Amino acid sequence: MVQYCDFEVKVELKELEFTFGISDEYDRFDCLRAISREGGLTVKDIKPGRYRICLNYRNPHLTSNIYLPTLSIRNPVTGETYERIISDAPFSVIGGFKDRGVVNTEKEWDLIKI
């Protein structure tokens, strides 16, 4: 499963951190959450331009439910939040019933200038 976001940087920024999530539609509980610096992606001295941040969840094992993608872009030093989005485009997973729970999954980050 891939989650991505296109964004534009208008002025040079010293540092950025991205957080992607998959939340339960009913109670907005984060079922999956990934923070770029914890996944090995450090973004420093980013120049103005258009970029795409991509996160590939390997084997996310989501249970049957309706989910909302989330994203935040912030400065990890100052805590300033540049963007926080809870998508209004839910997606559903249909399958056999499984016990509820939160899982850790392998993730792969990529940032490209577009």
FIPAZA-512906 format. One record per residue: x, y, z of N, C-alpha, C in turn; chain; residue number from 1; residue in one letter. Coordinates in nm, 2 decimals. Layout:
<atoms>
<atom n_px="X" n_py="Y" n_pz="Z" ca_px="X" ca_py="Y" ca_pz="Z" c_px="X" c_py="Y" c_pz="Z" unit="A" pos="NUM" code="A"/>
...
</atoms>
This chain:
<atoms>
<atom n_px="0.09" n_py="-0.12" n_pz="0.00" ca_px="0.00" ca_py="0.00" ca_pz="0.00" c_px="0.09" c_py="0.12" c_pz="0.00" unit="A" pos="1" code="M"/>
<atom n_px="0.06" n_py="0.22" n_pz="-0.09" ca_px="0.14" ca_py="0.34" ca_pz="-0.10" c_px="0.06" c_py="0.46" c_pz="-0.06" unit="A" pos="2" code="V"/>
<atom n_px="0.12" n_py="0.55" n_pz="0.02" ca_px="0.06" ca_py="0.67" ca_pz="0.05" c_px="0.15" c_py="0.78" c_pz="0.01" unit="A" pos="3" code="Q"/>
<atom n_px="0.10" n_py="0.88" n_pz="-0.06" ca_px="0.19" ca_py="0.99" ca_pz="-0.11" c_px="0.12" c_py="1.12" c_pz="-0.11" unit="A" pos="4" code="Y"/>
<atom n_px="0.20" n_py="1.23" n_pz="-0.12" ca_px="0.15" ca_py="1.37" ca_pz="-0.12" c_px="0.24" c_py="1.45" c_pz="-0.20" unit="A" pos="5" code="C"/>
<atom n_px="0.19" n_py="1.53" n_pz="-0.29" ca_px="0.26" ca_py="1.63" ca_pz="-0.36" c_px="0.25" c_py="1.76" c_pz="-0.29" unit="A" pos="6" code="D"/>
<atom n_px="0.36" n_py="1.83" n_pz="-0.27" ca_px="0.36" ca_py="1.96" ca_pz="-0.20" c_px="0.46" c_py="2.06" c_pz="-0.26" unit="A" pos="7" code="F"/>
<atom n_px="0.45" n_py="2.18" n_pz="-0.23" ca_px="0.54" ca_py="2.29" ca_pz="-0.28" c_px="0.61" c_py="2.36" c_pz="-0.17" unit="A" pos="8" code="E"/>
<atom n_px="0.74" n_py="2.38" n_pz="-0.18" ca_px="0.82" ca_py="2.45" ca_pz="-0.08" c_px="0.84" c_py="2.59" c_pz="-0.15" unit="A" pos="9" code="V"/>
<atom n_px="0.80" n_py="2.70" n_pz="-0.08" ca_px="0.81" ca_py="2.83" ca_pz="-0.14" c_px="0.94" c_py="2.90" c_pz="-0.10" unit="A" pos="10" code="K"/>
<atom n_px="0.99" n_py="2.87" n_pz="0.02" ca_px="1.11" ca_py="2.93" ca_pz="0.07" c_px="1.20" c_py="2.82" c_pz="0.12" unit="A" pos="11" code="V"/>
<atom n_px="1.33" n_py="2.83" n_pz="0.12" ca_px="1.42" ca_py="2.73" ca_pz="0.17" c_px="1.39" c_py="2.70" c_pz="0.31" unit="A" pos="12" code="E"/>
<atom n_px="1.39" n_py="2.57" n_pz="0.35" ca_px="1.36" ca_py="2.53" ca_pz="0.48" c_px="1.48" c_py="2.45" c_pz="0.53" unit="A" pos="13" code="L"/>
<atom n_px="1.51" n_py="2.47" n_pz="0.66" ca_px="1.63" ca_py="2.40" ca_pz="0.72" c_px="1.60" c_py="2.25" c_pz="0.74" unit="A" pos="14" code="K"/>
<atom n_px="1.48" n_py="2.22" n_pz="0.78" ca_px="1.45" ca_py="2.08" ca_pz="0.82" c_px="1.30" c_py="2.05" c_pz="0.81" unit="A" pos="15" code="E"/>
<atom n_px="1.27" n_py="1.93" n_pz="0.76" ca_px="1.13" ca_py="1.89" ca_pz="0.75" c_px="1.12" c_py="1.75" c_pz="0.80" unit="A" pos="16" code="L"/>
<atom n_px="1.00" n_py="1.72" n_pz="0.86" ca_px="0.97" ca_py="1.58" ca_pz="0.91" c_px="0.82" c_py="1.55" c_pz="0.86" unit="A" pos="17" code="E"/>
<atom n_px="0.80" n_py="1.43" n_pz="0.81" ca_px="0.67" ca_py="1.39" ca_pz="0.76" c_px="0.62" c_py="1.28" c_pz="0.85" unit="A" pos="18" code="F"/>
<atom n_px="0.49" n_py="1.29" n_pz="0.87" ca_px="0.42" ca_py="1.18" ca_pz="0.94" c_px="0.30" c_py="1.14" c_pz="0.86" unit="A" pos="19" code="T"/>
<atom n_px="0.30" n_py="1.02" n_pz="0.82" ca_px="0.18" ca_py="0.96" ca_pz="0.75" c_px="0.11" c_py="0.87" c_pz="0.85" unit="A" pos="20" code="F"/>
<atom n_px="-0.02" n_py="0.86" n_pz="0.83" ca_px="-0.10" ca_py="0.77" ca_pz="0.91" c_px="-0.22" c_py="0.71" c_pz="0.84" unit="A" pos="21" code="G"/>
<atom n_px="-0.27" n_py="0.61" n_pz="0.89" ca_px="-0.39" ca_py="0.55" ca_pz="0.85" c_px="-0.48" c_py="0.54" c_pz="0.97" unit="A" pos="22" code="I"/>
<atom n_px="-0.59" n_py="0.61" n_pz="0.97" ca_px="-0.68" ca_py="0.62" ca_pz="1.09" c_px="-0.81" c_py="0.55" c_pz="1.07" unit="A" pos="23" code="S"/>
<atom n_px="-0.86" n_py="0.49" n_pz="1.17" ca_px="-0.99" ca_py="0.43" ca_pz="1.18" c_px="-1.09" c_py="0.54" c_pz="1.16" unit="A" pos="24" code="D"/>
<atom n_px="-1.19" n_py="0.53" n_pz="1.06" ca_px="-1.28" ca_py="0.63" ca_pz="1.03" c_px="-1.37" c_py="0.66" c_pz="1.15" unit="A" pos="25" code="E"/>
<atom n_px="-1.41" n_py="0.56" n_pz="1.23" ca_px="-1.50" ca_py="0.58" ca_pz="1.34" c_px="-1.45" c_py="0.67" c_pz="1.45" unit="A" pos="26" code="Y"/>
<atom n_px="-1.33" n_py="0.63" n_pz="1.51" ca_px="-1.28" ca_py="0.70" ca_pz="1.62" c_px="-1.15" c_py="0.78" c_pz="1.60" unit="A" pos="27" code="D"/>
<atom n_px="-1.11" n_py="0.78" n_pz="1.47" ca_px="-0.98" ca_py="0.85" ca_pz="1.43" c_px="-0.86" c_py="0.80" c_pz="1.50" unit="A" pos="28" code="R"/>
<atom n_px="-0.86" n_py="0.67" n_pz="1.54" ca_px="-0.75" ca_py="0.61" ca_pz="1.61" c_px="-0.65" c_py="0.57" c_pz="1.50" unit="A" pos="29" code="F"/>
<atom n_px="-0.52" n_py="0.61" n_pz="1.52" ca_px="-0.41" ca_py="0.57" ca_pz="1.42" c_px="-0.39" c_py="0.42" c_pz="1.43" unit="A" pos="30" code="D"/>
<atom n_px="-0.42" n_py="0.36" n_pz="1.32" ca_px="-0.39" ca_py="0.21" ca_pz="1.31" c_px="-0.25" c_py="0.19" c_pz="1.26" unit="A" pos="31" code="C"/>
<atom n_px="-0.21" n_py="0.28" n_pz="1.17" ca_px="-0.07" ca_py="0.28" ca_pz="1.13" c_px="-0.02" c_py="0.42" c_pz="1.13" unit="A" pos="32" code="L"/>
<atom n_px="0.11" n_py="0.44" n_pz="1.17" ca_px="0.17" ca_py="0.57" ca_pz="1.17" c_px="0.32" c_py="0.55" c_pz="1.14" unit="A" pos="33" code="R"/>
<atom n_px="0.37" n_py="0.64" n_pz="1.06" ca_px="0.51" ca_py="0.64" ca_pz="1.02" c_px="0.57" c_py="0.78" c_pz="1.02" unit="A" pos="34" code="A"/>
<atom n_px="0.68" n_py="0.80" n_pz="1.09" ca_px="0.75" ca_py="0.92" ca_pz="1.10" c_px="0.88" c_py="0.91" c_pz="1.02" unit="A" pos="35" code="I"/>
<atom n_px="0.90" n_py="1.01" n_pz="0.93" ca_px="1.01" ca_py="0.99" ca_pz="0.83" c_px="1.15" c_py="0.98" c_pz="0.90" unit="A" pos="36" code="S"/>
<atom n_px="1.18" n_py="1.06" n_pz="1.00" ca_px="1.31" ca_py="1.05" ca_pz="1.06" c_px="1.33" c_py="0.91" c_pz="1.13" unit="A" pos="37" code="R"/>
<atom n_px="1.23" n_py="0.86" n_pz="1.18" ca_px="1.24" ca_py="0.72" ca_pz="1.24" c_px="1.26" c_py="0.62" c_pz="1.14" unit="A" pos="38" code="E"/>
<atom n_px="1.21" n_py="0.64" n_pz="1.02" ca_px="1.23" ca_py="0.55" ca_pz="0.91" c_px="1.36" c_py="0.57" c_pz="0.83" unit="A" pos="39" code="G"/>
<atom n_px="1.44" n_py="0.67" n_pz="0.87" ca_px="1.57" ca_py="0.69" ca_pz="0.81" c_px="1.57" c_py="0.80" c_pz="0.70" unit="A" pos="40" code="G"/>
<atom n_px="1.46" n_py="0.87" n_pz="0.68" ca_px="1.46" ca_py="0.98" ca_pz="0.59" c_px="1.48" c_py="1.11" c_pz="0.66" unit="A" pos="41" code="L"/>
<atom n_px="1.59" n_py="1.17" n_pz="0.65" ca_px="1.62" ca_py="1.30" ca_pz="0.71" c_px="1.62" c_py="1.41" c_pz="0.60" unit="A" pos="42" code="T"/>
<atom n_px="1.54" n_py="1.51" n_pz="0.61" ca_px="1.53" ca_py="1.61" ca_pz="0.51" c_px="1.58" c_py="1.74" c_pz="0.57" unit="A" pos="43" code="V"/>
<atom n_px="1.70" n_py="1.79" n_pz="0.51" ca_px="1.76" ca_py="1.91" ca_pz="0.56" c_px="1.78" c_py="2.00" c_pz="0.44" unit="A" pos="44" code="K"/>
<atom n_px="1.78" n_py="2.13" n_pz="0.46" ca_px="1.81" ca_py="2.23" ca_pz="0.36" c_px="1.74" c_py="2.21" c_pz="0.23" unit="A" pos="45" code="D"/>
<atom n_px="1.61" n_py="2.20" n_pz="0.24" ca_px="1.52" ca_py="2.17" ca_pz="0.12" c_px="1.50" c_py="2.31" c_pz="0.05" unit="A" pos="46" code="I"/>
<atom n_px="1.52" n_py="2.30" n_pz="-0.08" ca_px="1.51" ca_py="2.42" ca_pz="-0.17" c_px="1.37" c_py="2.44" c_pz="-0.22" unit="A" pos="47" code="K"/>
<atom n_px="1.33" n_py="2.56" n_pz="-0.26" ca_px="1.20" ca_py="2.58" ca_pz="-0.32" c_px="1.18" c_py="2.49" c_pz="-0.44" unit="A" pos="48" code="P"/>
<atom n_px="1.06" n_py="2.44" n_pz="-0.45" ca_px="1.02" ca_py="2.36" ca_pz="-0.57" c_px="0.91" c_py="2.27" c_pz="-0.53" unit="A" pos="49" code="G"/>
<atom n_px="0.87" n_py="2.18" n_pz="-0.62" ca_px="0.76" ca_py="2.09" ca_pz="-0.60" c_px="0.82" c_py="1.95" c_pz="-0.57" unit="A" pos="50" code="R"/>
<atom n_px="0.76" n_py="1.88" n_pz="-0.48" ca_px="0.81" ca_py="1.75" ca_pz="-0.43" c_px="0.70" c_py="1.66" c_pz="-0.41" unit="A" pos="51" code="Y"/>
<atom n_px="0.73" n_py="1.53" n_pz="-0.41" ca_px="0.64" ca_py="1.42" ca_pz="-0.38" c_px="0.70" c_py="1.34" c_pz="-0.27" unit="A" pos="52" code="R"/>
<atom n_px="0.63" n_py="1.32" n_pz="-0.16" ca_px="0.68" ca_py="1.23" ca_pz="-0.05" c_px="0.59" c_py="1.11" c_pz="-0.06" unit="A" pos="53" code="I"/>
<atom n_px="0.66" n_py="0.99" n_pz="-0.07" ca_px="0.60" ca_py="0.86" ca_pz="-0.08" c_px="0.63" c_py="0.77" c_pz="0.03" unit="A" pos="54" code="C"/>
<atom n_px="0.54" n_py="0.69" n_pz="0.08" ca_px="0.56" ca_py="0.59" ca_pz="0.18" c_px="0.50" c_py="0.46" c_pz="0.13" unit="A" pos="55" code="L"/>
<atom n_px="0.58" n_py="0.36" n_pz="0.13" ca_px="0.53" ca_py="0.23" ca_pz="0.09" c_px="0.52" c_py="0.14" c_pz="0.21" unit="A" pos="56" code="N"/>
<atom n_px="0.40" n_py="0.10" n_pz="0.25" ca_px="0.38" ca_py="0.01" ca_pz="0.36" c_px="0.39" c_py="-0.13" c_pz="0.31" unit="A" pos="57" code="Y"/>
<atom n_px="0.48" n_py="-0.21" n_pz="0.36" ca_px="0.49" ca_py="-0.35" ca_pz="0.32" c_px="0.40" c_py="-0.43" c_pz="0.41" unit="A" pos="58" code="R"/>
<atom n_px="0.31" n_py="-0.50" n_pz="0.35" ca_px="0.22" ca_py="-0.60" ca_pz="0.43" c_px="0.16" c_py="-0.53" c_pz="0.55" unit="A" pos="59" code="N"/>
<atom n_px="0.07" n_py="-0.43" n_pz="0.52" ca_px="0.01" ca_py="-0.36" ca_pz="0.64" c_px="-0.09" c_py="-0.44" c_pz="0.72" unit="A" pos="60" code="P"/>
<atom n_px="-0.15" n_py="-0.54" n_pz="0.67" ca_px="-0.23" ca_py="-0.63" ca_pz="0.74" c_px="-0.35" c_py="-0.56" c_pz="0.81" unit="A" pos="61" code="H"/>
<atom n_px="-0.41" n_py="-0.46" n_pz="0.74" ca_px="-0.53" ca_py="-0.39" ca_pz="0.80" c_px="-0.65" c_py="-0.49" c_pz="0.80" unit="A" pos="62" code="L"/>
<atom n_px="-0.72" n_py="-0.48" n_pz="0.91" ca_px="-0.84" ca_py="-0.56" ca_pz="0.92" c_px="-0.96" c_py="-0.49" c_pz="0.84" unit="A" pos="63" code="T"/>
<atom n_px="-1.07" n_py="-0.56" n_pz="0.82" ca_px="-1.18" ca_py="-0.51" ca_pz="0.75" c_px="-1.23" c_py="-0.38" c_pz="0.83" unit="A" pos="64" code="S"/>
<atom n_px="-1.24" n_py="-0.27" n_pz="0.75" ca_px="-1.28" ca_py="-0.15" ca_pz="0.82" c_px="-1.28" c_py="-0.04" c_pz="0.71" unit="A" pos="65" code="N"/>
<atom n_px="-1.32" n_py="0.08" n_pz="0.75" ca_px="-1.31" ca_py="0.20" ca_pz="0.67" c_px="-1.20" c_py="0.29" c_pz="0.73" unit="A" pos="66" code="I"/>
<atom n_px="-1.11" n_py="0.34" n_pz="0.65" ca_px="-0.99" ca_py="0.41" ca_pz="0.70" c_px="-0.98" c_py="0.55" c_pz="0.63" unit="A" pos="67" code="Y"/>
<atom n_px="-0.91" n_py="0.64" n_pz="0.70" ca_px="-0.88" ca_py="0.77" ca_pz="0.65" c_px="-0.73" c_py="0.79" c_pz="0.65" unit="A" pos="68" code="L"/>
<atom n_px="-0.67" n_py="0.83" n_pz="0.54" ca_px="-0.53" ca_py="0.87" ca_pz="0.53" c_px="-0.50" c_py="1.00" c_pz="0.60" unit="A" pos="69" code="P"/>
<atom n_px="-0.39" n_py="1.01" n_pz="0.67" ca_px="-0.35" ca_py="1.14" ca_pz="0.74" c_px="-0.21" c_py="1.18" c_pz="0.70" unit="A" pos="70" code="T"/>
<atom n_px="-0.18" n_py="1.30" n_pz="0.71" ca_px="-0.04" ca_py="1.35" ca_pz="0.68" c_px="-0.01" c_py="1.48" c_pz="0.76" unit="A" pos="71" code="L"/>
<atom n_px="0.11" n_py="1.49" n_pz="0.81" ca_px="0.15" ca_py="1.62" ca_pz="0.87" c_px="0.29" c_py="1.64" c_pz="0.82" unit="A" pos="72" code="S"/>
<atom n_px="0.32" n_py="1.77" n_pz="0.80" ca_px="0.46" ca_py="1.82" ca_pz="0.76" c_px="0.50" c_py="1.92" c_pz="0.86" unit="A" pos="73" code="I"/>
<atom n_px="0.61" n_py="1.90" n_pz="0.93" ca_px="0.65" ca_py="1.99" ca_pz="1.04" c_px="0.80" c_py="2.01" c_pz="1.05" unit="A" pos="74" code="R"/>
<atom n_px="0.84" n_py="2.11" n_pz="1.12" ca_px="0.98" ca_py="2.13" ca_pz="1.16" c_px="1.01" c_py="2.05" c_pz="1.28" unit="A" pos="75" code="N"/>
<atom n_px="1.10" n_py="1.95" n_pz="1.28" ca_px="1.12" ca_py="1.87" ca_pz="1.40" c_px="1.20" c_py="1.94" c_pz="1.51" unit="A" pos="76" code="P"/>
<atom n_px="1.26" n_py="2.05" n_pz="1.48" ca_px="1.34" ca_py="2.13" ca_pz="1.58" c_px="1.25" c_py="2.22" c_pz="1.65" unit="A" pos="77" code="V"/>
<atom n_px="1.17" n_py="2.30" n_pz="1.58" ca_px="1.09" ca_py="2.40" ca_pz="1.64" c_px="0.95" c_py="2.35" c_pz="1.68" unit="A" pos="78" code="T"/>
<atom n_px="0.91" n_py="2.24" n_pz="1.61" ca_px="0.77" ca_py="2.19" ca_pz="1.63" c_px="0.67" c_py="2.26" c_pz="1.54" unit="A" pos="79" code="G"/>
<atom n_px="0.71" n_py="2.36" n_pz="1.46" ca_px="0.61" ca_py="2.43" ca_pz="1.38" c_px="0.55" c_py="2.33" c_pz="1.28" unit="A" pos="80" code="E"/>
<atom n_px="0.42" n_py="2.33" n_pz="1.27" ca_px="0.35" ca_py="2.25" ca_pz="1.17" c_px="0.31" c_py="2.33" c_pz="1.05" unit="A" pos="81" code="T"/>
<atom n_px="0.36" n_py="2.28" n_pz="0.93" ca_px="0.33" ca_py="2.35" ca_pz="0.81" c_px="0.20" c_py="2.30" c_pz="0.75" unit="A" pos="82" code="Y"/>
<atom n_px="0.17" n_py="2.18" n_pz="0.77" ca_px="0.05" ca_py="2.12" ca_pz="0.71" c_px="0.00" c_py="2.00" c_pz="0.79" unit="A" pos="83" code="E"/>
<atom n_px="-0.13" n_py="1.99" n_pz="0.81" ca_px="-0.19" ca_py="1.87" ca_pz="0.88" c_px="-0.32" c_py="1.84" c_pz="0.81" unit="A" pos="84" code="R"/>
<atom n_px="-0.32" n_py="1.72" n_pz="0.75" ca_px="-0.44" ca_py="1.68" ca_pz="0.67" c_px="-0.50" c_py="1.55" c_pz="0.72" unit="A" pos="85" code="I"/>
<atom n_px="-0.63" n_py="1.55" n_pz="0.74" ca_px="-0.70" ca_py="1.43" ca_pz="0.75" c_px="-0.79" c_py="1.42" c_pz="0.63" unit="A" pos="86" code="I"/>
<atom n_px="-0.76" n_py="1.32" n_pz="0.55" ca_px="-0.83" ca_py="1.31" ca_pz="0.42" c_px="-0.98" c_py="1.30" c_pz="0.43" unit="A" pos="87" code="S"/>
<atom n_px="-1.05" n_py="1.35" n_pz="0.33" ca_px="-1.19" ca_py="1.33" ca_pz="0.33" c_px="-1.23" c_py="1.22" c_pz="0.22" unit="A" pos="88" code="D"/>
<atom n_px="-1.12" n_py="1.14" n_pz="0.19" ca_px="-1.14" ca_py="1.04" ca_pz="0.09" c_px="-1.11" c_py="0.90" c_pz="0.16" unit="A" pos="89" code="A"/>
<atom n_px="-1.21" n_py="0.85" n_pz="0.23" ca_px="-1.18" ca_py="0.72" ca_pz="0.30" c_px="-1.17" c_py="0.61" c_pz="0.20" unit="A" pos="90" code="P"/>
<atom n_px="-1.11" n_py="0.50" n_pz="0.25" ca_px="-1.10" ca_py="0.38" ca_pz="0.17" c_px="-1.14" c_py="0.26" c_pz="0.26" unit="A" pos="91" code="F"/>
<atom n_px="-1.18" n_py="0.15" n_pz="0.20" ca_px="-1.23" ca_py="0.04" ca_pz="0.28" c_px="-1.14" c_py="-0.08" c_pz="0.25" unit="A" pos="92" code="S"/>
<atom n_px="-1.13" n_py="-0.16" n_pz="0.35" ca_px="-1.07" ca_py="-0.29" ca_pz="0.34" c_px="-1.17" c_py="-0.40" c_pz="0.37" unit="A" pos="93" code="V"/>
<atom n_px="-1.19" n_py="-0.49" n_pz="0.28" ca_px="-1.30" ca_py="-0.59" ca_pz="0.30" c_px="-1.23" c_py="-0.73" c_pz="0.31" unit="A" pos="94" code="I"/>
<atom n_px="-1.27" n_py="-0.81" n_pz="0.40" ca_px="-1.21" ca_py="-0.94" ca_pz="0.42" c_px="-1.27" c_py="-1.01" c_pz="0.54" unit="A" pos="95" code="G"/>
<atom n_px="-1.21" n_py="-1.12" n_pz="0.58" ca_px="-1.26" ca_py="-1.19" ca_pz="0.69" c_px="-1.24" c_py="-1.12" c_pz="0.82" unit="A" pos="96" code="G"/>
<atom n_px="-1.32" n_py="-1.14" n_pz="0.92" ca_px="-1.31" ca_py="-1.08" ca_pz="1.05" c_px="-1.19" c_py="-1.12" c_pz="1.12" unit="A" pos="97" code="F"/>
<atom n_px="-1.12" n_py="-1.03" n_pz="1.18" ca_px="-1.00" ca_py="-1.05" ca_pz="1.26" c_px="-1.00" c_py="-0.97" c_pz="1.38" unit="A" pos="98" code="K"/>
<atom n_px="-0.93" n_py="-1.01" n_pz="1.49" ca_px="-0.93" ca_py="-0.94" ca_pz="1.61" c_px="-0.87" c_py="-0.80" c_pz="1.58" unit="A" pos="99" code="D"/>
<atom n_px="-0.92" n_py="-0.70" n_pz="1.66" ca_px="-0.87" ca_py="-0.56" ca_pz="1.64" c_px="-0.72" c_py="-0.56" c_pz="1.70" unit="A" pos="100" code="R"/>
<atom n_px="-0.65" n_py="-0.46" n_pz="1.66" ca_px="-0.52" ca_py="-0.44" ca_pz="1.71" c_px="-0.44" c_py="-0.34" c_pz="1.63" unit="A" pos="101" code="G"/>
<atom n_px="-0.32" n_py="-0.31" n_pz="1.68" ca_px="-0.23" ca_py="-0.22" ca_pz="1.61" c_px="-0.11" c_py="-0.30" c_pz="1.57" unit="A" pos="102" code="V"/>
<atom n_px="-0.06" n_py="-0.29" n_pz="1.45" ca_px="0.05" ca_py="-0.36" ca_pz="1.40" c_px="0.16" c_py="-0.27" c_pz="1.36" unit="A" pos="103" code="V"/>
<atom n_px="0.29" n_py="-0.33" n_pz="1.36" ca_px="0.40" ca_py="-0.26" ca_pz="1.31" c_px="0.43" c_py="-0.32" c_pz="1.18" unit="A" pos="104" code="N"/>
<atom n_px="0.46" n_py="-0.24" n_pz="1.07" ca_px="0.48" ca_py="-0.30" ca_pz="0.94" c_px="0.61" c_py="-0.24" c_pz="0.88" unit="A" pos="105" code="T"/>
<atom n_px="0.67" n_py="-0.31" n_pz="0.79" ca_px="0.79" ca_py="-0.25" ca_pz="0.73" c_px="0.75" c_py="-0.14" c_pz="0.64" unit="A" pos="106" code="E"/>
<atom n_px="0.83" n_py="-0.03" n_pz="0.63" ca_px="0.80" ca_py="0.09" ca_pz="0.55" c_px="0.92" c_py="0.13" c_pz="0.47" unit="A" pos="107" code="K"/>
<atom n_px="0.90" n_py="0.19" n_pz="0.36" ca_px="1.00" ca_py="0.24" ca_pz="0.28" c_px="0.97" c_py="0.38" c_pz="0.23" unit="A" pos="108" code="E"/>
<atom n_px="1.05" n_py="0.48" n_pz="0.26" ca_px="1.03" ca_py="0.62" ca_pz="0.23" c_px="1.11" c_py="0.66" c_pz="0.11" unit="A" pos="109" code="W"/>
<atom n_px="1.05" n_py="0.77" n_pz="0.04" ca_px="1.12" ca_py="0.82" ca_pz="-0.08" c_px="1.07" c_py="0.97" c_pz="-0.10" unit="A" pos="110" code="D"/>
<atom n_px="1.17" n_py="1.06" n_pz="-0.12" ca_px="1.13" ca_py="1.20" ca_pz="-0.15" c_px="1.20" c_py="1.24" c_pz="-0.28" unit="A" pos="111" code="L"/>
<atom n_px="1.12" n_py="1.29" n_pz="-0.38" ca_px="1.17" ca_py="1.32" ca_pz="-0.50" c_px="1.12" c_py="1.46" c_pz="-0.54" unit="A" pos="112" code="I"/>
<atom n_px="1.21" n_py="1.54" n_pz="-0.61" ca_px="1.17" ca_py="1.67" ca_pz="-0.66" c_px="1.09" c_py="1.64" c_pz="-0.79" unit="A" pos="113" code="K"/>
<atom n_px="0.98" n_py="1.71" n_pz="-0.81" ca_px="0.90" ca_py="1.69" ca_pz="-0.93" c_px="0.88" c_py="1.82" c_pz="-1.01" unit="A" pos="114" code="I"/>
</atoms>
